[in-house]
Amino acid sequence: MTEMMLDIRNLKVSIPTDRGLLNAVRGVDLQIAKGETLCLVGESGCGKSLTATSIMGLLPRYAKVTSDRFEMVGQDLTTKTDAKLAKLRGRDVAMIFQDPTSALNPTLTIGRQLTEGVMRHEKLSRSEAEARAIEMLDRVGIANPAARLTQYPHGFSGGQRQRIMIASALMGRPKLLIADEPTTALDVTIQSQILTLLGELQADLGLSLLLITHDLGVVAAIANDVAVMYAGRIAERAPVAGLFAAPRHPYTKGLLAAIPVPGVTPRGSELPAIPGRVPGLIGALRGCAFRDRCAIAGAECAHDPVPRISAAQGQFIECVKAGEVTA
């Protein structure tokens, strides 16, 4: 039986606002097996980062988070407490944040920021923690790591700071790593280096990786499976090769159509765009959230709940019209 590092069913995140309750995550299921890389993709505002921060227990207290099942690295956290999550964070599960500039404390040395967590979790001495920090910095490609421990974040480039964030996440030797848009703030060359590094570390250390991105090019480079998110729900989940070859959800098909294909898409040509706007998520949302933007939507698309069509174990499409979507 496959060992699951993350098994979440019907995750919901609601946030009170002046205009009413914002239902930002509306019943998400996520399963990640040991050693697997799952990419969670979707346009900005679909709930990807909120899903990640809710998994880590880092949302503000006024956010309401519920789930039917919440198991992480073999522990049932359905009735999770701050104390339970604090023990897991940094040790069994770690997170790489989107912007290393804001995630790193500018007033503390890199060495202190890398070592504090493992000294607390594993009761290591400072010299033991620093030895591990040097090992991890070397592993992520920071030259002369022992000397860099005494430096502050401003002494590093953007790509180096992201590598330091990866090293920080690996300090506790986690089993599950969550990376929230880890290449967004970097130029294309550095993005490629960071993705290659993540892939190598995932393979070498046997990590399970949840990679959150809006870039389908990133997905093709690193994922085993892809979960496409729209308006707070998973619209489609499939193996990466199958999803690119034959998308089953109209939203997935629209996303893939907007990617230029080298040697095929004429230079300077206008790429297809998905018409319309993402629906507001304040209050109840009935039926398929994509139906007002979908070319094949019909009256049945307004019915609730939207049917989930299983293609194979762990693969599904939430679309009553999935049979009419052509690759």
Backbone bond lengths (Angstrom), bond angles and torsions (degrees), N, CA, C in turn:
res aa  C-N    CA-C-N  psi(-1)  N-CA   C-N-CA  omega(-1)  CA-C   N-CA-C  phi
1 M - - - 1.471 - - 1.522 110.00 -
2 T 1.331 116.47 134.88 1.462 121.04 -178.63 1.524 111.14 -68.03
3 E 1.326 115.30 130.98 1.463 119.91 177.70 1.524 109.40 -79.63
4 M 1.332 116.53 126.87 1.456 121.51 -178.58 1.522 110.34 -96.58
5 M 1.326 115.18 130.49 1.462 120.38 176.06 1.526 111.80 -91.44
6 L 1.329 116.32 -23.83 1.459 121.12 176.62 1.517 108.70 -145.60
7 D 1.319 116.14 128.18 1.471 120.96 178.12 1.527 107.73 -142.17
8 I 1.326 114.76 101.35 1.465 121.23 -177.66 1.520 108.62 -121.05
9 R 1.324 116.53 132.53 1.461 121.39 178.96 1.530 109.36 -125.72
10 N 1.327 114.17 131.68 1.469 121.98 174.14 1.531 112.61 56.90
11 L 1.326 115.77 47.50 1.472 121.15 176.57 1.523 109.78 -72.58
12 K 1.331 116.03 128.22 1.460 121.54 177.94 1.527 109.57 -128.84
13 V 1.329 114.97 136.91 1.469 120.96 176.42 1.522 107.94 -128.96
14 S 1.329 116.27 121.34 1.464 121.87 178.90 1.522 109.10 -122.23
15 I 1.329 115.32 139.79 1.465 120.90 -177.24 1.533 108.56 -128.16
16 P 1.323 118.34 123.57 1.471 119.93 178.27 1.525 111.24 -70.19
17 T 1.329 116.59 137.01 1.466 121.98 176.53 1.520 108.71 -133.27
18 D 1.332 116.34 173.46 1.467 121.01 178.92 1.528 111.84 -63.85
19 R 1.331 116.65 -24.07 1.475 121.14 -177.17 1.523 112.93 -98.02
20 G 1.325 117.19 -1.51 1.456 120.72 -179.55 1.512 111.14 131.98
21 L 1.315 116.28 -170.35 1.459 121.48 -176.49 1.528 110.32 -84.25
22 L 1.336 115.70 121.48 1.461 121.71 178.46 1.528 108.70 -88.44
23 N 1.319 116.65 111.83 1.471 121.88 179.51 1.525 108.84 -90.07
24 A 1.332 115.04 80.98 1.465 120.99 -169.50 1.519 113.11 -74.81
25 V 1.329 117.41 -35.83 1.468 122.22 176.20 1.522 106.14 -124.01
26 R 1.350 117.08 123.25 1.464 120.49 -164.00 1.533 113.02 -121.08
27 G 1.322 116.70 50.85 1.462 118.92 176.96 1.518 113.10 100.44
28 V 1.322 116.44 57.45 1.466 122.05 -176.64 1.526 110.62 -90.99
29 D 1.321 116.31 135.89 1.464 123.29 171.65 1.527 108.61 -109.85
30 L 1.323 116.68 129.72 1.464 121.30 177.80 1.523 108.97 -138.27
31 Q 1.328 116.10 127.14 1.457 121.43 174.16 1.530 108.43 -130.27
32 I 1.330 116.19 131.54 1.461 121.54 178.19 1.525 107.82 -131.26
33 A 1.322 116.39 122.30 1.460 121.50 179.52 1.521 110.51 -82.64
34 K 1.315 115.54 164.27 1.456 121.04 178.54 1.523 110.35 -59.35
35 G 1.339 116.63 128.60 1.456 122.27 178.72 1.508 115.29 80.21
36 E 1.326 118.65 1.59 1.467 122.38 -176.46 1.533 111.12 -91.67
37 T 1.314 115.47 149.24 1.457 121.65 171.75 1.520 109.09 -111.95
38 L 1.323 115.90 117.78 1.462 122.11 176.53 1.518 108.57 -111.63
39 C 1.321 116.66 126.55 1.460 121.38 175.08 1.522 109.46 -98.99
40 L 1.315 116.17 128.28 1.462 122.61 175.28 1.517 107.06 -104.15
41 V 1.342 116.70 113.25 1.461 120.81 -172.91 1.525 110.78 -120.22
42 G 1.315 115.13 160.10 1.459 121.66 178.27 1.511 109.43 159.23
43 E 1.330 116.24 163.61 1.460 119.67 -178.18 1.526 110.71 -73.30
44 S 1.324 115.88 166.61 1.463 121.03 -178.23 1.521 110.72 -57.92
45 G 1.346 116.11 137.41 1.450 121.29 177.74 1.513 115.27 89.50
46 C 1.349 117.43 3.71 1.463 118.67 -176.96 1.529 112.44 -83.26
47 G 1.334 118.24 -10.57 1.463 120.70 177.00 1.515 114.84 110.48
48 K 1.336 117.95 9.40 1.465 121.27 -176.76 1.534 111.64 -62.50
49 S 1.322 116.30 -53.41 1.465 120.07 -176.11 1.528 111.26 -68.36
50 L 1.331 117.14 -35.28 1.465 119.74 176.57 1.524 110.63 -63.80
51 T 1.320 116.59 -36.75 1.460 120.02 176.51 1.523 110.13 -61.86
52 A 1.331 116.59 -45.64 1.470 120.60 -178.98 1.517 111.87 -64.38
53 T 1.321 117.02 -46.73 1.464 119.29 -177.45 1.523 111.74 -69.51
54 S 1.339 117.37 -28.19 1.461 119.13 175.72 1.526 110.87 -71.37
55 I 1.339 117.06 -35.61 1.462 120.25 175.26 1.528 110.45 -60.79
56 M 1.331 116.23 -40.07 1.461 121.09 -178.85 1.525 112.90 -81.50
57 G 1.335 117.31 -7.14 1.462 120.38 -178.73 1.511 113.28 71.02
58 L 1.333 116.54 34.46 1.460 120.82 -175.00 1.528 113.42 -110.21
59 L 1.329 117.24 9.01 1.465 119.57 177.19 1.527 110.14 -75.54
60 P 1.332 117.47 154.61 1.473 119.41 176.85 1.525 111.09 -62.93
61 R 1.317 116.51 157.79 1.466 121.52 -173.87 1.524 112.76 -63.52
62 Y 1.341 118.03 -25.59 1.461 118.86 -178.30 1.534 111.99 -76.50
63 A 1.323 117.81 -11.52 1.462 120.30 176.09 1.531 109.25 -78.15
64 K 1.318 116.44 134.69 1.465 120.92 179.34 1.528 108.94 -98.61
65 V 1.340 115.88 121.97 1.463 121.80 -178.15 1.526 108.77 -120.70
66 T 1.330 116.98 124.92 1.471 121.39 177.38 1.531 109.17 -133.34
67 S 1.329 116.19 157.98 1.462 121.21 175.23 1.520 108.97 -160.61
68 D 1.332 115.97 154.50 1.458 120.82 175.98 1.530 110.95 -82.48
69 R 1.320 115.88 -33.41 1.462 121.21 175.91 1.527 108.69 -140.88
70 F 1.326 116.12 137.37 1.459 120.66 179.42 1.526 107.24 -146.10
71 E 1.337 115.77 90.32 1.454 121.05 179.21 1.528 109.03 -117.23
72 M 1.323 115.42 131.34 1.456 120.93 -178.16 1.522 108.25 -136.80
73 V 1.338 115.28 128.62 1.466 123.62 -176.98 1.528 111.43 42.17
74 G 1.330 115.10 46.52 1.450 121.28 173.69 1.515 116.09 82.40
75 Q 1.311 117.92 3.99 1.462 120.52 -178.96 1.526 110.42 -113.58
76 D 1.320 115.28 135.71 1.458 121.63 177.82 1.526 108.58 -82.09
77 L 1.341 115.32 115.77 1.464 120.40 -178.02 1.525 111.42 -116.62
78 T 1.351 116.14 25.86 1.459 119.52 -179.92 1.521 110.90 -55.79
79 T 1.306 115.99 -41.91 1.475 121.09 175.13 1.521 108.03 -105.52
80 K 1.318 115.11 54.19 1.464 120.12 -173.72 1.530 111.23 -67.05
81 T 1.304 114.93 142.75 1.451 122.03 175.69 1.520 108.45 -114.46
82 D 1.312 116.69 162.04 1.459 120.38 177.80 1.524 110.96 -57.88
83 A 1.338 117.07 -37.39 1.458 120.79 -178.41 1.529 111.58 -66.15
84 K 1.360 116.10 -40.72 1.462 120.17 178.91 1.527 111.12 -63.66
85 L 1.313 115.54 -46.59 1.460 119.42 -178.85 1.516 111.73 -67.20
86 A 1.322 117.07 -36.25 1.467 120.57 179.73 1.526 110.86 -61.55
87 K 1.345 116.78 -34.76 1.458 120.20 178.69 1.524 111.56 -70.18
88 L 1.336 116.34 -32.49 1.457 120.28 -179.01 1.529 112.37 -80.29
89 R 1.333 116.08 -38.79 1.462 120.47 -175.37 1.524 110.90 -63.27
90 G 1.329 115.71 129.53 1.445 120.67 178.60 1.509 113.56 85.57
91 R 1.346 117.06 -21.05 1.462 120.14 179.40 1.522 110.71 -104.63
92 D 1.327 117.62 -62.34 1.463 121.46 -179.14 1.523 112.73 -95.21
93 V 1.310 116.46 -27.98 1.464 121.17 179.23 1.526 108.43 -137.48
94 A 1.332 116.28 137.60 1.465 120.90 -178.61 1.516 109.25 -138.87
95 M 1.323 115.36 162.54 1.463 120.22 -174.79 1.520 110.76 -133.93
96 I 1.327 115.51 136.90 1.462 122.78 171.86 1.520 106.60 -101.90
97 F 1.323 116.76 122.22 1.459 120.18 -174.51 1.528 111.31 -87.35
98 Q 1.326 114.37 163.66 1.460 122.43 -172.43 1.520 113.05 -64.33
99 D 1.327 117.24 -41.19 1.464 121.17 -173.49 1.525 109.45 -120.79
100 P 1.336 118.56 103.70 1.460 120.14 -178.71 1.522 113.22 -64.61
101 T 1.332 117.09 -24.93 1.463 119.82 -179.61 1.519 111.20 -63.69
102 S 1.333 117.04 -42.00 1.458 120.14 179.76 1.521 112.18 -85.59
103 A 1.335 117.77 -22.90 1.462 120.15 -178.21 1.519 112.57 -77.92
104 L 1.343 117.25 -28.43 1.462 120.82 178.62 1.526 109.88 -90.17
105 N 1.317 116.37 137.62 1.465 122.09 -179.88 1.531 109.33 -78.29
106 P 1.334 118.37 117.97 1.473 120.02 -176.06 1.519 113.89 -69.19
107 T 1.343 117.38 -13.85 1.468 119.91 -176.58 1.531 113.21 -96.65
108 L 1.329 117.35 -2.98 1.465 120.75 -179.21 1.524 110.18 -117.34
109 T 1.318 116.23 146.94 1.458 120.30 177.45 1.523 109.88 -66.87
110 I 1.330 115.49 158.34 1.458 120.57 177.07 1.527 110.00 -60.47
111 G 1.327 116.33 -40.66 1.455 119.71 -179.19 1.515 112.64 -59.49
112 R 1.311 116.59 -43.26 1.459 119.34 -179.25 1.523 111.04 -66.82
113 Q 1.329 116.32 -40.47 1.462 119.57 -178.67 1.531 112.20 -67.82
114 L 1.334 116.87 -30.92 1.455 120.00 179.09 1.527 112.55 -77.54
115 T 1.324 117.05 -33.40 1.466 120.10 -169.57 1.523 114.91 -93.18
116 E 1.323 118.63 -23.48 1.470 119.92 -172.60 1.531 112.60 -58.63
117 G 1.343 116.44 -42.56 1.461 120.29 -176.09 1.519 112.63 -64.20
118 V 1.346 117.33 -48.84 1.469 119.16 -177.49 1.530 111.34 -71.27
119 M 1.326 117.59 -28.30 1.467 118.84 175.77 1.524 110.49 -64.90
120 R 1.335 115.85 -35.38 1.458 119.67 179.61 1.529 111.64 -78.75
121 H 1.349 116.53 -45.83 1.463 120.00 -175.64 1.532 112.46 -72.73
122 E 1.327 116.34 -43.26 1.460 120.04 -171.74 1.525 113.26 -107.74
123 K 1.320 116.87 1.54 1.463 121.78 178.87 1.536 111.82 58.09
124 L 1.326 116.87 36.72 1.457 120.82 177.16 1.519 110.20 -76.76
125 S 1.320 115.79 151.57 1.464 119.45 171.39 1.522 108.23 -73.46
126 R 1.335 116.09 165.76 1.465 118.88 -179.16 1.521 111.01 -62.13
127 S 1.316 117.60 -40.71 1.466 119.98 -178.73 1.531 110.81 -65.85
128 E 1.341 117.71 -38.32 1.462 121.15 177.29 1.525 110.93 -66.07
129 A 1.329 116.29 -42.30 1.465 120.46 179.44 1.525 110.88 -65.68
130 E 1.336 116.77 -39.77 1.466 119.75 179.18 1.528 111.14 -67.50
131 A 1.337 116.54 -35.46 1.464 119.38 177.01 1.526 110.63 -63.11
132 R 1.340 117.06 -39.93 1.458 119.99 177.47 1.527 110.90 -68.64
133 A 1.340 117.29 -38.65 1.464 120.67 178.56 1.529 110.79 -61.69
134 I 1.330 116.56 -40.80 1.467 120.57 177.95 1.525 109.81 -63.37
135 E 1.339 116.28 -42.51 1.464 120.81 178.38 1.528 111.27 -60.46
136 M 1.337 116.88 -44.01 1.458 120.14 -176.94 1.526 111.69 -71.81
137 L 1.325 117.19 -39.22 1.467 119.31 177.05 1.520 110.73 -62.52
138 D 1.315 115.84 -39.84 1.468 119.83 177.61 1.527 109.99 -64.33
139 R 1.322 115.67 -39.80 1.467 120.51 -177.83 1.522 111.73 -64.69
140 V 1.327 117.18 -34.46 1.466 119.37 -178.96 1.533 112.42 -91.36
141 G 1.320 116.94 6.72 1.458 119.85 171.59 1.507 116.35 91.16
142 I 1.339 118.36 23.23 1.467 121.24 175.02 1.525 107.96 -89.50
143 A 1.340 116.51 118.85 1.459 121.01 -177.63 1.531 111.00 -70.63
144 N 1.348 115.71 148.05 1.463 122.59 177.58 1.532 111.45 49.89
145 P 1.338 117.71 55.71 1.469 120.70 -170.42 1.523 114.94 -62.25
146 A 1.330 118.21 -33.87 1.468 119.22 -177.95 1.527 111.11 -61.94
147 A 1.326 116.74 -40.38 1.468 120.18 -179.70 1.522 111.80 -72.84
148 R 1.339 116.92 -26.84 1.469 119.43 -175.72 1.526 112.42 -76.90
149 L 1.329 117.90 -15.49 1.461 119.69 -179.21 1.521 112.76 -59.85
150 T 1.317 117.17 -28.51 1.471 120.56 -176.16 1.528 112.17 -88.24
151 Q 1.323 117.19 -2.47 1.462 120.52 -177.89 1.526 110.82 -88.59
152 Y 1.334 114.52 162.83 1.464 122.25 179.20 1.536 109.24 -101.85
153 P 1.344 118.00 160.95 1.469 120.69 -175.63 1.527 114.77 -54.54
154 H 1.342 117.49 -33.16 1.473 118.14 -176.40 1.527 112.24 -66.49
155 G 1.331 117.53 -13.49 1.458 120.71 179.27 1.519 114.14 -84.38
156 F 1.320 116.97 5.93 1.460 121.27 -177.54 1.526 110.33 -122.29
157 S 1.328 116.05 152.85 1.470 120.66 175.84 1.528 109.51 -75.61
158 G 1.350 115.89 171.27 1.455 120.19 179.54 1.523 112.46 -59.69
159 G 1.334 116.71 -43.28 1.458 120.28 178.97 1.519 112.02 -65.48
160 Q 1.342 116.71 -38.70 1.463 120.11 177.43 1.527 111.45 -66.42
161 R 1.343 116.76 -38.76 1.465 119.04 178.38 1.526 111.04 -63.85
162 Q 1.334 116.62 -37.26 1.455 118.06 177.42 1.523 111.07 -67.33
163 R 1.330 117.31 -36.62 1.459 120.40 175.53 1.528 110.91 -63.84
164 I 1.323 116.56 -36.92 1.467 120.59 177.33 1.520 110.11 -65.78
165 M 1.336 117.04 -38.74 1.466 120.25 176.92 1.534 110.98 -62.75
166 I 1.324 116.38 -37.81 1.466 119.90 177.42 1.527 109.61 -66.64
167 A 1.328 115.94 -43.40 1.469 119.66 177.45 1.525 110.89 -60.27
168 S 1.317 116.16 -41.62 1.469 120.66 179.08 1.524 110.76 -61.33
169 A 1.342 116.54 -42.84 1.463 120.42 179.70 1.528 111.70 -64.80
170 L 1.339 117.14 -30.65 1.459 121.13 -177.02 1.525 113.19 -87.32
171 M 1.317 118.15 -7.04 1.463 121.29 -175.27 1.527 111.80 -58.30
172 G 1.319 118.11 -37.22 1.459 121.25 -179.47 1.511 113.97 -86.75
173 R 1.360 116.86 6.02 1.462 122.89 -178.19 1.526 111.48 51.82
174 P 1.339 116.67 59.17 1.469 120.92 -175.13 1.523 112.06 -71.50
175 K 1.322 115.11 161.64 1.462 121.63 174.91 1.530 110.89 -93.35
176 L 1.334 115.72 -27.62 1.471 121.59 -179.55 1.518 108.81 -126.01
177 L 1.331 115.58 128.33 1.455 121.58 179.57 1.526 108.95 -118.88
178 I 1.328 116.64 127.03 1.461 122.40 176.95 1.524 108.13 -108.13
179 A 1.318 116.90 122.73 1.464 122.05 -179.20 1.523 108.76 -117.18
180 D 1.326 116.65 111.59 1.462 122.06 -175.79 1.525 109.91 -97.33
181 E 1.333 116.21 101.26 1.470 122.68 179.23 1.524 110.72 47.69
182 P 1.341 119.43 56.15 1.465 120.59 -171.83 1.528 115.05 -71.36
183 T 1.348 117.80 -8.76 1.466 119.31 -178.11 1.524 113.00 -115.98
184 T 1.337 117.83 4.91 1.466 120.94 -172.56 1.523 113.15 -59.05
185 A 1.336 117.37 -42.79 1.463 121.04 -173.30 1.523 113.30 -88.34
186 L 1.339 117.98 9.80 1.457 121.51 -173.23 1.524 110.86 -112.60
187 D 1.348 115.67 155.81 1.460 118.05 176.94 1.529 109.60 -74.98
188 V 1.330 116.19 169.33 1.456 121.50 -168.65 1.524 112.22 -60.87
189 T 1.327 117.57 -41.34 1.460 120.63 -178.75 1.523 110.97 -63.65
190 I 1.333 116.30 -44.79 1.464 120.55 -179.69 1.527 110.31 -68.85
191 Q 1.336 116.87 -36.39 1.470 120.30 175.70 1.524 110.52 -54.25
192 S 1.330 116.24 -47.16 1.461 120.93 -178.89 1.521 110.86 -61.60
193 Q 1.329 116.83 -41.00 1.468 120.46 179.82 1.531 111.42 -64.04
194 I 1.337 116.04 -42.56 1.469 120.05 -178.59 1.533 110.30 -66.36
195 L 1.336 117.43 -41.19 1.471 120.52 178.92 1.521 111.01 -64.74
196 T 1.332 116.62 -41.79 1.462 120.44 176.94 1.516 110.53 -60.95
197 L 1.338 115.81 -43.14 1.465 121.23 178.94 1.529 110.94 -61.19
198 L 1.331 116.97 -46.63 1.467 120.24 179.60 1.527 111.18 -60.52
199 G 1.330 116.36 -41.57 1.457 119.91 178.89 1.521 112.16 -63.37
200 E 1.343 116.69 -41.81 1.459 120.92 179.47 1.525 111.23 -65.81
201 L 1.334 116.33 -43.93 1.461 120.40 -179.74 1.528 110.92 -65.63
202 Q 1.325 115.89 -39.78 1.470 119.95 179.31 1.530 110.11 -61.30
203 A 1.332 116.51 -42.38 1.457 120.29 -179.85 1.526 111.69 -71.11
204 D 1.335 117.14 -43.98 1.470 121.23 -176.44 1.523 112.53 -67.42
205 L 1.331 117.05 -39.73 1.460 121.33 -172.84 1.520 113.36 -98.87
206 G 1.333 116.99 -4.86 1.464 120.03 -179.83 1.519 113.26 68.19
207 L 1.334 116.90 30.08 1.458 121.27 -178.72 1.520 111.27 -72.33
208 S 1.304 115.46 151.07 1.459 121.16 162.22 1.521 106.34 -93.96
209 L 1.318 116.81 134.80 1.464 120.86 -171.78 1.517 110.72 -126.42
210 L 1.330 116.33 125.36 1.464 122.54 169.27 1.513 106.69 -106.29
211 L 1.327 116.23 108.96 1.457 122.01 -177.66 1.519 109.47 -106.66
212 I 1.317 116.04 120.90 1.458 122.00 -177.67 1.518 108.62 -103.24
213 T 1.320 116.66 128.17 1.458 120.21 -176.29 1.526 110.31 -157.85
214 H 1.329 115.96 161.47 1.464 120.57 169.92 1.529 109.99 -108.21
215 D 1.330 116.74 2.84 1.458 122.91 -173.31 1.528 109.74 -103.18
216 L 1.315 117.09 109.13 1.458 120.49 -178.76 1.526 112.31 -69.82
217 G 1.330 117.59 -19.14 1.456 120.24 173.25 1.519 111.44 -65.45
218 V 1.331 116.24 -37.34 1.457 121.80 175.03 1.526 110.08 -61.54
219 V 1.323 116.26 -42.35 1.458 122.19 -178.77 1.527 110.63 -58.36
220 A 1.325 116.24 -47.15 1.458 120.59 -177.18 1.516 111.92 -62.33
221 A 1.326 116.95 -29.58 1.453 121.23 -174.62 1.520 113.69 -79.32
222 I 1.338 118.17 -27.02 1.468 118.05 -165.32 1.528 114.87 -133.59
223 A 1.332 119.57 -20.41 1.473 120.75 -167.15 1.520 113.74 -83.65
224 N 1.342 115.20 152.54 1.465 122.14 162.27 1.523 108.95 -90.13
225 D 1.345 115.68 -51.14 1.458 122.77 -179.99 1.528 109.38 -123.21
226 V 1.332 115.29 157.48 1.456 121.96 178.16 1.517 109.39 -127.83
227 A 1.333 116.08 134.07 1.465 121.46 172.06 1.524 106.79 -116.41
228 V 1.324 116.39 119.46 1.464 122.35 -178.17 1.517 108.57 -95.26
229 M 1.324 116.36 122.49 1.465 121.33 -174.55 1.524 110.27 -108.15
230 Y 1.325 115.07 138.48 1.463 120.68 177.23 1.525 109.10 -144.89
231 A 1.322 116.49 126.67 1.468 122.83 175.33 1.527 112.42 50.82
232 G 1.332 114.93 43.74 1.455 119.38 173.29 1.505 116.53 84.37
233 R 1.357 118.15 6.76 1.466 120.79 178.23 1.526 109.93 -134.66
234 I 1.330 115.68 160.34 1.456 120.54 173.78 1.524 108.17 -84.91
235 A 1.336 116.14 115.64 1.464 120.40 -179.07 1.523 111.71 -81.28
236 E 1.332 116.11 -35.47 1.469 120.20 -177.27 1.517 109.06 -156.61
237 R 1.335 115.33 141.60 1.465 121.11 171.20 1.511 108.63 -133.22
238 A 1.359 115.88 134.11 1.459 120.48 -177.67 1.518 109.22 -162.33
239 P 1.337 118.60 162.51 1.461 121.00 170.36 1.523 109.92 -59.75
240 V 1.330 116.96 148.88 1.459 120.22 -170.99 1.535 111.47 -60.61
241 A 1.325 118.42 -42.59 1.469 119.83 -178.05 1.524 111.14 -64.58
242 G 1.329 116.33 -41.86 1.459 119.95 179.70 1.514 112.76 -66.84
243 L 1.331 115.77 -37.56 1.462 119.20 -179.10 1.528 110.99 -66.70
244 F 1.332 117.22 -42.32 1.461 119.64 179.65 1.524 111.83 -70.18
245 A 1.326 116.90 -34.28 1.466 119.87 -177.34 1.522 111.92 -78.16
246 A 1.332 117.05 -37.98 1.469 119.78 -174.48 1.523 110.41 -148.22
247 P 1.335 118.25 76.12 1.472 120.41 176.42 1.521 109.92 -62.92
248 R 1.338 115.98 140.90 1.465 119.78 -176.97 1.520 113.13 -105.53
249 H 1.326 117.98 -19.16 1.469 120.59 -179.90 1.535 109.02 -99.47
250 P 1.332 119.27 138.20 1.468 120.94 -179.87 1.531 113.28 -57.03
251 Y 1.328 117.59 -33.43 1.463 120.44 178.63 1.521 110.92 -67.48
252 T 1.332 116.86 -44.03 1.466 120.10 177.23 1.521 110.63 -60.80
253 K 1.322 115.99 -42.88 1.460 119.96 179.42 1.530 110.97 -61.61
254 G 1.341 116.77 -39.47 1.461 120.49 178.22 1.520 112.35 -65.46
255 L 1.329 117.25 -39.62 1.463 120.59 177.87 1.527 111.22 -63.20
256 L 1.336 115.88 -45.67 1.465 119.49 -178.27 1.524 111.80 -67.29
257 A 1.328 116.79 -33.76 1.468 120.02 179.79 1.520 111.78 -65.92
258 A 1.323 117.05 -23.70 1.463 120.91 -177.62 1.522 113.23 -85.43
259 I 1.335 117.69 0.40 1.467 121.14 179.43 1.522 109.32 -91.13
260 P 1.337 118.87 122.86 1.460 119.59 176.38 1.526 111.26 -67.67
261 V 1.328 116.94 139.05 1.458 122.07 -179.31 1.527 108.45 -105.47
262 P 1.344 117.59 116.69 1.468 120.02 -179.56 1.525 111.66 -56.69
263 G 1.327 115.48 130.75 1.453 120.46 179.31 1.513 114.40 84.35
264 V 1.340 116.78 -9.41 1.464 120.80 -179.78 1.525 111.06 -117.66
265 T 1.329 117.63 -49.53 1.461 122.05 179.85 1.524 109.51 -74.87
266 P 1.333 118.72 121.29 1.463 120.64 -179.85 1.535 111.30 -60.81
267 R 1.320 116.53 137.93 1.461 121.43 178.76 1.530 110.37 -60.86
268 G 1.322 115.72 130.37 1.464 120.97 178.18 1.512 114.20 84.24
269 S 1.332 117.82 -0.91 1.460 119.39 -179.19 1.526 110.43 -76.67
270 E 1.315 115.84 156.98 1.465 121.12 -179.62 1.527 109.53 -82.81
271 L 1.334 115.76 127.02 1.456 120.12 -179.63 1.528 110.58 -80.98
272 P 1.312 117.38 150.44 1.476 119.75 176.38 1.522 110.45 -61.88
273 A 1.321 116.32 146.48 1.462 121.62 177.54 1.524 109.13 -126.80
274 I 1.317 116.10 149.00 1.458 120.48 175.85 1.527 107.61 -80.55
275 P 1.318 119.09 121.46 1.463 120.70 -177.47 1.528 111.78 -69.87
276 G 1.334 115.53 164.00 1.454 120.29 173.77 1.514 113.75 80.67
277 R 1.323 115.48 -168.90 1.458 122.29 -176.13 1.522 110.30 -131.59
278 V 1.329 115.38 156.02 1.465 120.78 175.24 1.533 107.95 -65.44
279 P 1.335 118.32 135.09 1.469 119.85 -178.49 1.521 111.89 -68.72
280 G 1.324 116.06 153.53 1.454 120.65 174.06 1.521 110.46 -67.82
281 L 1.323 116.55 146.52 1.460 120.99 -175.97 1.525 112.58 -110.91
282 I 1.327 116.69 16.48 1.460 120.19 175.16 1.524 108.60 -84.85
283 G 1.318 115.48 125.27 1.461 120.46 -177.26 1.517 111.73 84.62
284 A 1.311 117.00 -171.03 1.465 122.30 -177.24 1.525 110.69 -74.54
285 L 1.322 116.01 144.97 1.459 122.25 176.83 1.520 107.45 -127.55
286 R 1.319 116.82 115.50 1.452 121.70 -174.97 1.525 111.66 -99.92
287 G 1.334 115.60 144.98 1.453 120.38 176.26 1.517 112.45 73.01
288 C 1.323 115.63 -165.61 1.463 121.64 -178.94 1.524 110.04 -73.56
289 A 1.323 116.59 124.46 1.465 121.34 -178.11 1.523 112.14 -68.34
290 F 1.333 117.64 -17.45 1.462 121.13 -176.59 1.522 112.71 -93.89
291 R 1.321 118.24 -4.14 1.468 119.93 -167.52 1.528 113.76 -62.55
292 D 1.344 118.97 -31.81 1.466 120.07 -179.17 1.524 112.61 -72.91
293 R 1.342 117.53 -11.80 1.462 121.42 179.93 1.527 111.47 -111.32
294 C 1.323 116.27 1.81 1.461 121.45 -170.39 1.529 111.04 -98.76
295 A 1.333 116.59 131.88 1.467 121.58 -177.51 1.522 112.81 -72.89
296 I 1.334 117.98 -19.83 1.465 119.26 -176.73 1.535 112.37 -112.61
297 A 1.338 117.15 13.40 1.468 120.60 -177.59 1.527 110.58 -65.46
298 G 1.333 115.11 145.46 1.456 121.68 176.31 1.519 110.14 -132.81
299 A 1.327 116.05 -175.42 1.465 120.96 -177.91 1.525 111.72 -60.12
300 E 1.339 116.69 -33.52 1.466 120.03 -178.24 1.531 112.79 -66.71
301 C 1.337 116.66 -17.66 1.465 120.29 -178.89 1.526 112.11 -72.60
302 A 1.327 117.14 -13.23 1.464 120.96 177.97 1.520 112.15 -87.89
303 H 1.348 116.22 -8.02 1.459 119.86 -179.32 1.525 110.82 -71.12
304 D 1.322 115.64 149.80 1.457 121.67 -178.11 1.532 109.02 -128.56
305 P 1.324 120.50 135.25 1.463 125.92 2.15 1.524 111.49 -82.23
306 V 1.334 115.77 161.67 1.457 121.33 176.47 1.535 107.79 -71.84
307 P 1.330 118.70 130.35 1.460 119.78 -177.93 1.527 111.81 -67.70
308 R 1.322 115.36 143.37 1.464 121.14 174.65 1.524 108.05 -103.38
309 I 1.325 115.98 119.27 1.460 121.76 -178.82 1.518 108.17 -100.56
310 S 1.319 116.97 118.99 1.465 121.91 -179.38 1.521 109.42 -86.70
311 A 1.334 116.11 127.95 1.460 120.96 177.73 1.525 110.85 -94.43
312 A 1.327 117.43 -35.88 1.465 124.84 176.86 1.515 105.62 -165.59
313 Q 1.328 116.82 179.98 1.458 119.20 -179.31 1.529 109.92 -60.33
314 G 1.333 115.17 123.07 1.461 119.68 178.92 1.512 114.68 81.55
315 Q 1.336 117.91 -2.25 1.466 121.35 179.60 1.528 108.92 -114.97
316 F 1.342 115.86 135.61 1.454 118.16 -179.20 1.527 110.52 -158.67
317 I 1.327 114.69 163.71 1.463 122.69 176.22 1.522 106.63 -134.96
318 E 1.322 117.08 131.69 1.465 120.84 175.21 1.523 108.04 -99.67
319 C 1.328 115.22 82.40 1.469 119.75 -178.20 1.524 109.25 -163.22
320 V 1.305 116.87 121.98 1.452 120.72 179.51 1.532 111.17 -69.47
321 K 1.350 116.31 -18.98 1.464 121.95 -177.52 1.522 112.63 -102.15
322 A 1.333 117.55 13.59 1.467 120.54 -174.41 1.532 113.04 -54.71
323 G 1.324 117.00 -33.29 1.458 120.63 -179.62 1.525 113.23 -67.64
324 E 1.330 117.33 -16.51 1.472 120.63 -178.58 1.537 112.31 -96.18
325 V 1.335 117.20 -4.37 1.469 120.22 -179.25 1.513 108.74 -82.32
326 T 1.341 116.65 127.39 1.451 121.40 177.43 1.509 110.23 -105.91
327 A 1.330 117.32 147.16 1.463 121.47 -177.40 1.518 109.91 -67.66
